[in-house]
Amino acid sequence: MTTRKHTALPKARTLVEALPWLTRHHGKTVVIKFGGNAMVDDELKRAFAQDVVFLRHAGLRPVVVHGGGPQISAQLELLGLQSEFKAGLRVTSPEAMNVVRMVLAGQVQRELVGLLNEHGPLAVGMTGEDARLMSATKHYADVDGERIDIGRVGEITAIDPGAVQALLDDGRIPVISSVARSSDDGDGAGVFNVNADTAAAALAAALGAETLMVLTDVEGLYEDWPHSDEVISRLTASQLEKLLPDLASGMVPKMRGCLHAVRNGVRNARVIDGRVQHSILLEIFTDEGIGTMVVPDPDPASATGRHGSTTHHTAEGTA
């Protein structure tokens, strides 16, 4: 007798391949920075929500941190306010800060919470202002060695993750907008616009997360851009630190965030291509993975390959 061929067999093999990763990550916290094309493409947004809910039902504890650059720029243009950037950061006047706050907490966050909650009462939206989650002081940009005032842009000084921990312990998925309260006494404005990559990294460290994942619009950190599109699969914190001065400006906050995370207790940080549907699941639950992984020093792995020894890359990144 011949064994009947089942068309579903490849699905079973995929599930079996995921088993060791499910075991390894069960109960672990993963902080995901939601950004890039995944924020503006409806199919990618829906796939992202499915991935996050899958993580939750697979026994992980996902936390989502988001910005909203394209949506903020569109709303500013609609109101006749100019979008200006210096040193890769949005110049944020008091009027622009009101728009940032409104778009992040009232538009981007609500849409993402809605997509997640199509699968059950899971997601809870909050901002860095809530329960004093994120505190910040005024950040000045450095342009050619000159200190530039860029308005209500903040640099995180403290994270109080208690409210997020409580939500995770209750089985919820926190969805956090990158706005922070002012830690300056007597500061009347009281709120700052914070880079979402930086916010996600700081929160991952404060939560003692297993993984920080940063979605972007490239495949990862390129080895020799623009001469090659070969992606660096894995590198250590020290290797990344040497590369930072040569990275393109858009990639710098992402990779600095990864560096901060792995040097402050996060087991690994990953930059992955948010243009690929279900890229989060491909990264966490497959042997190959995608994107670039950053690990702490010294390298704790003993095997070869992506999760093993590394070779130093004199690489240039891009964004």
C-alpha positions in Angstrom: 0.0 0.0 0.0 1.2 3.5 -0.7 1.0 6.3 1.7 -1.6 8.9 0.7 0.0 12.2 -0.2 -1.4 15.0 2.0 -1.3 18.5 0.5 -1.1 19.8 4.1 2.1 18.1 4.9 4.3 21.1 4.2 2.3 23.0 6.8 3.0 20.3 9.3 6.7 20.5 8.6 6.6 24.3 9.1 4.9 23.8 12.4 7.5 21.2 13.5 10.3 23.5 12.5 8.8 26.2 14.7 8.7 23.9 17.7 12.2 24.6 19.2 11.7 28.3 18.7 8.3 28.1 20.4 9.9 26.4 23.3 12.8 28.8 23.5 10.7 32.0 23.4 7.7 30.8 25.6 6.9 33.3 28.3 9.5 35.8 27.0 8.8 39.5 26.3 9.4 40.8 22.8 9.3 44.6 22.1 8.4 45.4 18.5 8.9 48.8 16.9 6.2 49.2 14.3 7.3 51.5 11.4 8.1 52.0 7.7 5.8 50.7 4.9 4.1 48.3 7.4 2.4 51.4 8.9 0.9 52.7 5.6 0.1 49.6 3.6 -3.2 48.0 4.5 -2.2 44.4 3.8 1.1 44.8 5.7 -0.7 46.4 8.7 -3.2 43.5 8.8 -0.3 40.9 8.5 1.6 42.7 11.3 -1.5 42.5 13.6 -1.9 38.8 12.8 1.8 38.2 13.6 1.6 40.0 17.0 -1.6 38.1 17.9 0.1 34.8 16.9 3.0 35.6 19.2 0.6 36.2 22.1 -1.2 32.9 21.5 2.1 31.1 21.1 3.0 32.0 24.7 5.2 35.1 24.1 4.5 38.6 25.6 4.6 41.1 22.8 4.7 44.9 23.3 4.3 47.2 20.3 5.9 50.7 20.2 5.0 52.9 17.3 5.7 56.3 15.7 3.8 57.8 12.8 6.1 59.9 10.6 4.1 59.7 7.4 0.8 60.3 9.1 2.2 63.2 11.1 3.6 64.8 7.9 0.3 64.4 6.1 -1.7 66.0 8.9 0.8 68.9 9.2 0.5 69.5 5.5 -3.3 69.4 5.7 -3.1 72.1 8.4 -0.6 74.2 6.5 2.3 73.5 8.9 5.7 72.8 7.4 7.6 69.6 8.1 11.2 70.2 8.8 14.0 67.8 9.8 17.4 68.4 11.4 19.9 65.7 12.1 17.2 63.1 11.2 14.7 64.5 13.8 11.5 66.3 13.2 11.6 69.9 14.3 8.6 70.0 16.7 7.0 73.4 17.5 4.3 73.6 20.1 1.7 73.6 17.3 3.4 70.6 15.7 3.5 68.8 19.1 -0.3 69.0 19.3 -0.5 67.4 15.9 2.0 64.7 16.9 0.1 63.9 20.0 -3.2 63.8 18.2 -2.0 61.6 15.3 -0.1 59.1 17.4 -2.6 58.5 20.1 -5.8 59.3 18.2 -5.1 57.8 14.8 -2.2 55.4 14.4 -2.6 53.8 17.8 -6.4 53.4 17.6 -6.1 51.8 14.1 -3.5 49.3 15.3 -5.4 48.5 18.5 -8.5 47.9 16.4 -6.7 45.5 14.0 -5.3 43.5 17.0 -8.7 43.4 18.7 -10.3 41.8 15.7 -8.8 38.6 17.1 -10.0 39.1 20.7 -9.9 41.6 23.6 -6.1 41.7 23.6 -4.7 45.2 22.8 -4.6 48.2 25.1 -3.4 51.6 23.8 -1.4 54.0 25.9 1.3 56.7 25.4 4.5 57.3 27.2 2.7 59.9 29.3 0.4 57.3 30.9 1.4 56.2 34.4 4.7 58.1 33.8 5.8 55.3 31.5 8.4 57.5 29.7 10.0 60.7 31.1 12.2 62.9 28.9 14.2 66.1 28.8 14.6 68.5 25.9 16.9 67.1 23.2 19.1 69.4 21.1 20.3 68.3 17.6 24.0 68.4 16.7 24.4 69.8 13.2 28.1 70.2 12.1 29.1 70.5 15.7 26.5 73.2 16.5 23.8 72.7 19.1 20.4 73.3 17.4 17.1 73.8 19.2 14.5 71.5 17.5 11.6 72.3 19.7 9.5 69.7 21.7 11.8 66.8 20.9 12.7 64.7 23.9 15.5 62.5 25.1 14.4 59.7 27.4 15.7 60.0 31.0 13.6 57.3 32.7 11.2 54.4 32.1 8.7 53.2 34.6 7.4 49.9 33.1 5.0 49.0 35.9 1.8 49.6 33.9 3.1 47.7 30.9 4.1 44.8 33.1 0.7 44.7 34.6 -0.9 44.6 31.2 1.4 41.8 30.1 0.6 39.8 33.3 -3.0 40.2 32.5 -2.5 38.7 29.0 -2.9 42.0 27.1 -0.8 43.4 24.3 0.3 47.0 25.1 0.4 49.4 22.1 2.5 52.4 23.0 2.8 55.8 21.3 6.2 57.4 21.4 5.3 60.5 23.4 6.9 61.2 26.8 6.1 63.4 29.8 8.6 66.1 30.7 10.8 65.3 33.7 11.7 69.0 34.0 10.2 70.7 37.0 8.1 73.7 36.0 8.0 72.8 32.3 4.6 74.1 31.3 4.4 72.2 28.0 4.8 68.9 29.7 5.2 66.6 26.8 7.8 65.6 24.2 8.0 63.9 20.8 10.4 61.0 21.2 12.0 58.9 18.4 10.1 55.6 18.3 13.3 53.5 17.7 14.9 55.1 20.8 11.7 54.6 22.9 11.3 50.9 21.9 15.0 50.2 22.8 14.7 52.0 26.2 11.4 50.1 27.0 12.9 46.7 25.9 15.8 47.3 28.3 13.5 48.4 31.2 11.3 45.3 30.7 14.2 42.9 30.5 12.9 41.8 27.2 14.3 38.8 25.4 14.2 40.5 22.0 13.9 43.9 20.4 12.6 43.8 16.8 12.7 46.9 14.6 10.7 47.0 11.4 12.1 49.1 8.6 12.0 49.4 4.9 15.3 47.6 4.0 16.3 44.0 4.3 18.7 44.7 7.2 22.2 46.2 7.6 24.0 46.0 4.3 27.6 44.7 4.2 28.9 47.1 1.6 26.2 49.4 0.4 25.8 50.6 -2.4 28.4 48.2 -3.9 26.6 45.1 -2.6 23.1 44.3 -1.3 24.5 41.5 0.9 22.9 41.7 4.4 24.9 41.2 7.5 23.1 38.4 9.2 24.6 38.7 12.7 27.1 40.9 14.5 28.1 41.8 18.1 27.6 45.0 19.9 31.3 46.0 19.5 31.2 45.3 15.8 28.1 47.4 15.5 29.6 50.3 17.5 32.5 50.5 15.0 30.1 50.7 12.1 27.8 53.4 13.5 29.8 56.5 12.2 29.5 55.2 8.6 25.8 54.4 8.6 23.3 56.4 6.6 21.3 58.8 8.8 18.0 57.0 8.7 19.6 53.8 10.0 21.5 55.4 12.9 18.6 55.6 15.4 17.6 52.0 14.7 21.1 50.6 15.1 21.8 52.8 18.2 18.6 51.5 19.7 19.7 47.9 19.0 23.1 48.7 20.6 21.5 50.3 23.7 19.2 47.3 24.1 21.8 44.5 24.0 24.1 46.5 26.3 21.3 46.8 28.8 20.1 43.3 29.3 18.2 42.5 26.1 19.3 39.1 24.7 19.2 40.2 21.1 18.0 42.9 18.8 16.9 42.5 15.2 16.3 44.8 12.3 13.9 43.2 9.8 12.2 44.1 6.6 8.7 45.3 7.3 7.8 45.2 3.6 7.7 41.4 3.8 4.4 40.0 5.0 4.7 38.0 8.3 8.4 39.0 8.6 8.1 38.8 12.4 7.1 35.1 12.3 9.8 34.4 9.7 12.4 35.9 12.0 11.4 34.3 15.2 10.1 30.8 14.2 12.3 29.7 11.3 15.9 28.4 11.2 17.1 30.9 8.6 15.6 34.1 9.9 15.7 37.3 8.0 17.3 40.7 8.6 20.2 41.6 10.9 20.6 40.3 14.5 22.7 42.1 17.1 24.0 40.2 20.2 25.8 41.4 23.3 29.5 41.1 24.0 31.0 38.7 24.6 29.3 36.4 22.1 27.6 33.7 24.3 26.9 31.3 21.4 29.2 28.4 20.7 27.8 27.0 17.4 28.5 28.3 13.9 25.9 30.0 11.7 23.5 32.7 12.5 23.2 31.9 16.2 26.9 31.0 16.4 30.3 32.6 15.8 30.7 35.8 14.0 33.1 37.4 11.6 33.9 41.1 11.7 32.3 43.0 8.9 33.7 46.4 7.8 30.2 47.4 6.6 28.2 50.4 5.6 24.5 50.5 6.3 21.7 52.3 4.6 18.2 53.4 5.3 
